[in-house]
Amino acid sequence: MADEITSILETIGITPETFIVFMIVVIMVVGAIVVIVTTRPILDIYPYLNPIAKVRARKGRLFSEKQITEIVDANNTGEVVNYLRGFPDYAPYLDNYSLDKALDIQLADTYDLIYRIAPKEIKKSFKIMSKKTDIYNIKSLIIAKEVGFNADETRDLLIPSGSMYDNLEALVDSDNITSIVTALDGTEYGSVLEDALPKYEETNMILPLEAALDNYYLKNLLASTEVPADENKQILFSYVGTQVDIANLKLIIRAKEDGLDYNTISSYILSDGYQLREWKLKDLMESQDVSNIVSSLEGTKYANILSDALAEYTEKGNVSVFEKALDSYLAKSANSLALKKPLGIGPIIGYVSKKETEIRNLKIIARAKREANYPASKIMEMLI
């Protein structure tokens, strides 16, 4: 057999030594391909292993439905605080802050944690999410000056967290909203607020300022998920895109309820959403009323969500029923996305969404418990 192979090689002008070298090269190339193919999934998963372990440990500390029900059954805010003191996620904050502020700081720290542990390929998006605290504090300053709060009352609204807290705390003595906007010149939010300032001065409403901040946040968040190259980025893009759609819908519904036209709020609507594009958003804003907005959503995934809430809106006349329906949908959507990549971004998105929902529900309970004998059944209806 060896003689036959040698004869064939000599016939085609290849020496046995050359053939052996060639075969070694072929084996090495094939081996390299096999190694790449078999290790690529491991390399994709590896950056997520530590973050997944950390968020799963924290996810296990989230409240169950039974525990939420126990908190709802508390007689007052004092009992709510005492209940929460029994859990390490909340006890350290409650030792130093009021209930509402403790909840806000805990959520801010959650955003910061996720940003710090997120793998490099998705870190930018979670860094932007961590800026929610700064935006919240800027809005709080604006609202405080609008209603005439003094420095101490204004300071009490701020969350002592975020990259700009020290700078924003220094503005609690500002004379008015314009002076706050001027003082923020040179920060990433300066030009955003300056552009919206004429609208505020024209309408004497802070909506343009708040909407401009929301638009800036969502625009940057959406941009951070562009060109989704793999499944992790695709899931993140879907999660962020849905947030943009929901923010647009909330703004349009609220504006229509307040009698504002498309031109008034068009600059605060983010046209590059996930499913609702610019032409559709314009169509929604030009609807005759809130009910027609719901009808115009036919064919989108948001139609059934808002249709189910329409009867309650007709009965109560409060657009908050739509906002709750959209918030609930976002939470369910995040949970669904979390299952798609259990060894990737899934657990991270799932934990962030569940933590946001938990904090929101705890704040709803806390507000309700400030009213004597507020029915537990009514509180349960308000929860997401």
Secondary structure, 3 states (H helix, E strand, C coil): CHHHHHHHHHHCCCCHHHHHHHHHHHHHHHHHHHHHHHHHHHHHHHHHHHHHHHHHHHHCCCCCHHHHHHHHCCCCHHHHHHHHCCCCCCHHHHCCCCHHHHHHHHHHHHHHHHHHHCCHHHHHHHHHHCCHHHHHHHHHHHHHHHHCCCHHHHHHHCCCCCCCHHHHHCCCCCCCHHHHHHHCCCCCCHHHHHHHHHHHHHHCCCHHHHHHHHHHHHHHHHHCCCCCCCHHHHHHHHHHHHHHHHHHHHHHHHHHHCCCCHHHHHHHCCCCCCCCCHHHHHHHHCCCCHHHHHHHCCCCCCHHHHHHHHHHHHHHCCCHHHHHHHHHHHHHHHHHHHCCCCCCCHHHHHHHHHHHHHHHHHHHHHHHHCCCCCCHHHHHHHCC
